[in-house]
Amino acid sequence: MLPISSYMAKPGEVERRWYLVDATNQVVGRLAVVLARILLGKHKPQYTPHVDTGDFVVVVNAEKVRFTGKKWDQVYYEWFSGYPGGRKLRSAKEMLRRNPTKILREAVRRMLPKNKLARRQLRKLKIYAGPNHPHQAQQPVPLPITDKTWAPPVPQHGGSNTV
């Protein structure tokens, strides 16, 4: 009888792709779900939980994201400076005015696991408030995302994934 073996990706054999996402009129939570899946690598057949198999994502027009309902006034971002009385609290509307990229980065960060690997994977997320980005040399592939339906990109690879 043959033993059953599962494919486990190794860090050196992971092929990384670059994707370009336009965040204009995208709902923050729904966009963050898609970005987290790509950063984790769950859209690939080679996905391995303990190896970083994800791809790079460049997000442009982060200042044009939207919330549904009254969340611009109801969502608050909170952090602590480490000093007595150092609790900081900022609404989403104020955060959009001061640092629009932080809204999307926080949404994606909170959807990733809380471990060292996720912190490395979050570094592959490049967010820009406007339409310009400095990653043309990497030739990012546009990733079309609609509100209701999203089909994950199918990586083109040759060969089998079984051992």
Helices and strands as residue ranges (DSSP letters): G 11-13, E 18-22, H 28-40, E 56-60, G 62-64, H 71-74, E 76-80, E 87-91, H 92-98, H 100-111, H 116-122, E 125-127, G 136-138, E 141-142
